[in-house]
Amino acid sequence: MDNRFFSDHLQLSFIGKKGIDKLKGTRVLVVGAGGLGCPVVSALASSGIGCIGIFDGDKVELKNLARQYLYTPAQVGELKTTAAVAYLSTRYQDTVFNEYPFFADETNIHTVFSEYDIIIDATDNFPSRLLIGRTGIQLGIPIVYGSIFRSEMQIAVFNYKAQSMAIDDVFTLQSAAEGMACEVSGTYIIGSMVAGMLMANEVIKVLLDLPDKLTGKLLLFDVLSLQKRVINFSRLQSSPTEATIEMKTCEI
């Protein structure tokens, strides 16, 4: 890989050649190739991650193209993993892209996860999120989690070093929230892009052990109002220090 591609990062004291080399040797898995997964994958590839896996059994749909910008109208009906890799491999020729064109479940998740250093949860439903979080705990792999509801996003890092929290340690899961869908609630497209970028940012911070990671914390950010809240959690507590957050999610 030609380091001139990363000349901007070479000049940064917190990355430099040592950081670039570290990222080149890292394997990252993105679960979900939708409105969050697309910006996550793009940002990680641009940052020089050496191997990126894309784990999703869904197909490209016309109604989702605005926020899922790795795909084109000509690819409608194709598997998202195949369509994404077709584009990404032409731009990031030194990155290895692995595609897993099926949904994560109990029969395959341990085998796939065990091949990676860090997992990004960019999925759109609670059963998948819980499975991902619990598998991360079992395998000792950090999980970067993100979600968006309209213009409001939530970002956190689970299972990093001594931080062994999983998603079900943090959220009060309400069945009413599970029924939310973008067709009903809507998603601010710029918000989903920002959320994906912030998730990728947490991945880089974890891999390079940079300060201020969202470990033991939940970031709440509204991209329209620019209002931000960071809620701190303790593994010794059954609830966050400020409040129990009701999870709001939608299809992304």
TINU-961888 format. One record per residue (C-alpha): residue number from 1; x, y, z. Coordinates in steps of 0.05 Angstrom, whole numbers, plus 5000, padded with zeros to 4 digits. Layout:
+-----+------+------+------+
: seq :    X :    Y :    Z :
+-----+------+------+------+
: NUM :    X :    Y :    Z :
...
+-----+------+------+------+
END
This chain:
+-----+------+------+------+
: seq :    X :    Y :    Z :
+-----+------+------+------+
:   1 : 5000 : 5000 : 5000 :
:   2 : 5028 : 5068 : 4979 :
:   3 : 5032 : 5113 : 5040 :
:   4 : 5023 : 5174 : 4995 :
:   5 : 4949 : 5156 : 4995 :
:   6 : 4950 : 5172 : 5069 :
:   7 : 4995 : 5233 : 5067 :
:   8 : 4946 : 5273 : 5110 :
:   9 : 4949 : 5221 : 5165 :
:  10 : 5025 : 5216 : 5160 :
:  11 : 5029 : 5288 : 5185 :
:  12 : 4986 : 5275 : 5247 :
:  13 : 5023 : 5260 : 5311 :
:  14 : 4968 : 5215 : 5337 :
:  15 : 4970 : 5171 : 5274 :
:  16 : 5034 : 5178 : 5233 :
:  17 : 5069 : 5119 : 5200 :
:  18 : 5063 : 5077 : 5263 :
:  19 : 4987 : 5086 : 5264 :
:  20 : 4981 : 5074 : 5189 :
:  21 : 5019 : 5009 : 5195 :
:  22 : 4975 : 4988 : 5254 :
:  23 : 4911 : 5001 : 5214 :
:  24 : 4939 : 4963 : 5154 :
:  25 : 4946 : 4901 : 5197 :
:  26 : 4876 : 4906 : 5227 :
:  27 : 4814 : 4866 : 5208 :
:  28 : 4747 : 4901 : 5218 :
:  29 : 4677 : 4872 : 5208 :
:  30 : 4617 : 4915 : 5192 :
:  31 : 4551 : 4882 : 5206 :
:  32 : 4497 : 4917 : 5165 :
:  33 : 4510 : 4951 : 5098 :
:  34 : 4454 : 5003 : 5100 :
:  35 : 4450 : 5076 : 5118 :
:  36 : 4501 : 5069 : 5174 :
:  37 : 4544 : 5014 : 5144 :
:  38 : 4557 : 5052 : 5078 :
:  39 : 4592 : 5112 : 5110 :
:  40 : 4627 : 5067 : 5162 :
:  41 : 4658 : 5023 : 5108 :
:  42 : 4678 : 5083 : 5065 :
:  43 : 4711 : 5119 : 5124 :
:  44 : 4748 : 5058 : 5148 :
:  45 : 4775 : 5041 : 5078 :
:  46 : 4797 : 5114 : 5070 :
:  47 : 4833 : 5109 : 5136 :
:  48 : 4874 : 5049 : 5113 :
:  49 : 4842 : 4989 : 5147 :
:  50 : 4876 : 4929 : 5115 :
:  51 : 4817 : 4881 : 5116 :
:  52 : 4743 : 4898 : 5120 :
:  53 : 4687 : 4847 : 5123 :
:  54 : 4616 : 4865 : 5104 :
:  55 : 4563 : 4821 : 5135 :
:  56 : 4491 : 4830 : 5108 :
:  57 : 4441 : 4784 : 5073 :
:  58 : 4398 : 4841 : 5046 :
:  59 : 4391 : 4864 : 4974 :
:  60 : 4395 : 4934 : 4944 :
:  61 : 4328 : 4970 : 4940 :
:  62 : 4313 : 5033 : 4901 :
:  63 : 4278 : 5066 : 4960 :
:  64 : 4343 : 5063 : 5001 :
:  65 : 4393 : 5089 : 4950 :
:  66 : 4393 : 5161 : 4976 :
:  67 : 4424 : 5141 : 5043 :
:  68 : 4459 : 5078 : 5020 :
:  69 : 4506 : 5112 : 4972 :
:  70 : 4552 : 5054 : 4956 :
:  71 : 4499 : 5027 : 4908 :
:  72 : 4471 : 5050 : 4842 :
:  73 : 4401 : 5041 : 4810 :
:  74 : 4432 : 4990 : 4763 :
:  75 : 4448 : 4946 : 4824 :
:  76 : 4377 : 4942 : 4851 :
:  77 : 4363 : 4870 : 4867 :
:  78 : 4436 : 4852 : 4877 :
:  79 : 4463 : 4830 : 4944 :
:  80 : 4488 : 4890 : 4982 :
:  81 : 4554 : 4856 : 5000 :
:  82 : 4569 : 4841 : 4927 :
:  83 : 4549 : 4910 : 4903 :
:  84 : 4590 : 4945 : 4958 :
:  85 : 4653 : 4904 : 4946 :
:  86 : 4648 : 4916 : 4870 :
:  87 : 4652 : 4991 : 4883 :
:  88 : 4700 : 4992 : 4942 :
:  89 : 4752 : 4946 : 4911 :
:  90 : 4761 : 4993 : 4852 :
:  91 : 4775 : 5053 : 4896 :
:  92 : 4813 : 5020 : 4953 :
:  93 : 4856 : 4970 : 4915 :
:  94 : 4902 : 4953 : 4973 :
:  95 : 4845 : 4936 : 5021 :
:  96 : 4819 : 4865 : 5025 :
:  97 : 4743 : 4863 : 5026 :
:  98 : 4707 : 4800 : 5050 :
:  99 : 4633 : 4792 : 5037 :
: 100 : 4585 : 4751 : 5079 :
: 101 : 4520 : 4752 : 5039 :
: 102 : 4475 : 4725 : 5094 :
: 103 : 4445 : 4750 : 5159 :
: 104 : 4479 : 4739 : 5226 :
: 105 : 4448 : 4684 : 5269 :
: 106 : 4469 : 4634 : 5321 :
: 107 : 4495 : 4585 : 5269 :
: 108 : 4546 : 4631 : 5236 :
: 109 : 4562 : 4691 : 5280 :
: 110 : 4617 : 4660 : 5322 :
: 111 : 4654 : 4633 : 5261 :
: 112 : 4653 : 4700 : 5225 :
: 113 : 4666 : 4744 : 5286 :
: 114 : 4727 : 4704 : 5308 :
: 115 : 4765 : 4725 : 5245 :
: 116 : 4763 : 4800 : 5264 :
: 117 : 4794 : 4848 : 5314 :
: 118 : 4734 : 4894 : 5322 :
: 119 : 4660 : 4891 : 5302 :
: 120 : 4615 : 4949 : 5280 :
: 121 : 4542 : 4940 : 5295 :
: 122 : 4506 : 4978 : 5240 :
: 123 : 4443 : 4935 : 5241 :
: 124 : 4371 : 4956 : 5246 :
: 125 : 4336 : 4910 : 5296 :
: 126 : 4341 : 4891 : 5369 :
: 127 : 4350 : 4815 : 5362 :
: 128 : 4411 : 4826 : 5317 :
: 129 : 4440 : 4880 : 5363 :
: 130 : 4432 : 4835 : 5425 :
: 131 : 4463 : 4776 : 5388 :
: 132 : 4522 : 4818 : 5365 :
: 133 : 4534 : 4848 : 5434 :
: 134 : 4531 : 4782 : 5470 :
: 135 : 4576 : 4748 : 5419 :
: 136 : 4627 : 4804 : 5428 :
: 137 : 4627 : 4790 : 5503 :
: 138 : 4636 : 4714 : 5492 :
: 139 : 4693 : 4723 : 5443 :
: 140 : 4726 : 4783 : 5477 :
: 141 : 4719 : 4828 : 5416 :
: 142 : 4702 : 4903 : 5421 :
: 143 : 4637 : 4925 : 5390 :
: 144 : 4624 : 4995 : 5363 :
: 145 : 4549 : 5008 : 5364 :
: 146 : 4508 : 5062 : 5329 :
: 147 : 4436 : 5077 : 5314 :
: 148 : 4394 : 5135 : 5287 :
: 149 : 4322 : 5156 : 5296 :
: 150 : 4302 : 5214 : 5251 :
: 151 : 4358 : 5264 : 5266 :
: 152 : 4380 : 5235 : 5333 :
: 153 : 4437 : 5185 : 5339 :
: 154 : 4466 : 5141 : 5393 :
: 155 : 4538 : 5117 : 5392 :
: 156 : 4576 : 5073 : 5442 :
: 157 : 4634 : 5024 : 5448 :
: 158 : 4622 : 4958 : 5484 :
: 159 : 4669 : 4905 : 5510 :
: 160 : 4734 : 4944 : 5505 :
: 161 : 4788 : 4917 : 5553 :
: 162 : 4758 : 4921 : 5623 :
: 163 : 4695 : 4952 : 5594 :
: 164 : 4652 : 4889 : 5587 :
: 165 : 4584 : 4921 : 5580 :
: 166 : 4536 : 4895 : 5526 :
: 167 : 4477 : 4929 : 5495 :
: 168 : 4427 : 4896 : 5543 :
: 169 : 4466 : 4925 : 5602 :
: 170 : 4449 : 4995 : 5578 :
: 171 : 4382 : 4998 : 5544 :
: 172 : 4311 : 4987 : 5567 :
: 173 : 4285 : 4952 : 5506 :
: 174 : 4212 : 4969 : 5492 :
: 175 : 4171 : 4928 : 5444 :
: 176 : 4137 : 4991 : 5418 :
: 177 : 4203 : 5020 : 5395 :
: 178 : 4219 : 4956 : 5357 :
: 179 : 4163 : 4970 : 5308 :
: 180 : 4193 : 5036 : 5284 :
: 181 : 4211 : 5037 : 5210 :
: 182 : 4240 : 5092 : 5167 :
: 183 : 4179 : 5088 : 5123 :
: 184 : 4139 : 5112 : 5183 :
: 185 : 4187 : 5154 : 5223 :
: 186 : 4235 : 5178 : 5169 :
: 187 : 4310 : 5184 : 5174 :
: 188 : 4350 : 5247 : 5163 :
: 189 : 4400 : 5225 : 5110 :
: 190 : 4455 : 5273 : 5132 :
: 191 : 4444 : 5246 : 5202 :
: 192 : 4456 : 5174 : 5181 :
: 193 : 4520 : 5195 : 5146 :
: 194 : 4545 : 5233 : 5207 :
: 195 : 4528 : 5175 : 5252 :
: 196 : 4567 : 5127 : 5208 :
: 197 : 4627 : 5173 : 5208 :
: 198 : 4625 : 5178 : 5284 :
: 199 : 4622 : 5103 : 5289 :
: 200 : 4683 : 5097 : 5244 :
: 201 : 4718 : 5149 : 5287 :
: 202 : 4707 : 5105 : 5349 :
: 203 : 4737 : 5046 : 5312 :
: 204 : 4801 : 5085 : 5297 :
: 205 : 4805 : 5110 : 5369 :
: 206 : 4799 : 5039 : 5395 :
: 207 : 4849 : 5009 : 5346 :
: 208 : 4901 : 5064 : 5360 :
: 209 : 4883 : 5069 : 5434 :
: 210 : 4868 : 5143 : 5428 :
: 211 : 4837 : 5181 : 5486 :
: 212 : 4763 : 5198 : 5498 :
: 213 : 4735 : 5134 : 5471 :
: 214 : 4660 : 5122 : 5482 :
: 215 : 4674 : 5063 : 5529 :
: 216 : 4626 : 5062 : 5587 :
: 217 : 4591 : 5120 : 5554 :
: 218 : 4532 : 5133 : 5509 :
: 219 : 4535 : 5192 : 5461 :
: 220 : 4467 : 5223 : 5444 :
: 221 : 4472 : 5273 : 5388 :
: 222 : 4420 : 5310 : 5347 :
: 223 : 4451 : 5331 : 5281 :
: 224 : 4398 : 5385 : 5269 :
: 225 : 4402 : 5421 : 5336 :
: 226 : 4475 : 5402 : 5348 :
: 227 : 4456 : 5385 : 5420 :
: 228 : 4499 : 5331 : 5452 :
: 229 : 4495 : 5290 : 5515 :
: 230 : 4544 : 5238 : 5540 :
: 231 : 4517 : 5191 : 5592 :
: 232 : 4567 : 5153 : 5635 :
: 233 : 4554 : 5082 : 5656 :
: 234 : 4585 : 5038 : 5709 :
: 235 : 4587 : 4962 : 5704 :
: 236 : 4573 : 4960 : 5779 :
: 237 : 4507 : 4997 : 5769 :
: 238 : 4444 : 4967 : 5741 :
: 239 : 4426 : 5033 : 5708 :
: 240 : 4464 : 5093 : 5679 :
: 241 : 4484 : 5149 : 5725 :
: 242 : 4433 : 5197 : 5696 :
: 243 : 4375 : 5157 : 5667 :
: 244 : 4355 : 5094 : 5632 :
: 245 : 4352 : 5108 : 5558 :
: 246 : 4294 : 5082 : 5518 :
: 247 : 4323 : 5057 : 5453 :
: 248 : 4292 : 5086 : 5389 :
: 249 : 4311 : 5052 : 5325 :
: 250 : 4288 : 5046 : 5253 :
: 251 : 4305 : 5009 : 5190 :
: 252 : 4368 : 5040 : 5161 :
+-----+------+------+------+
END
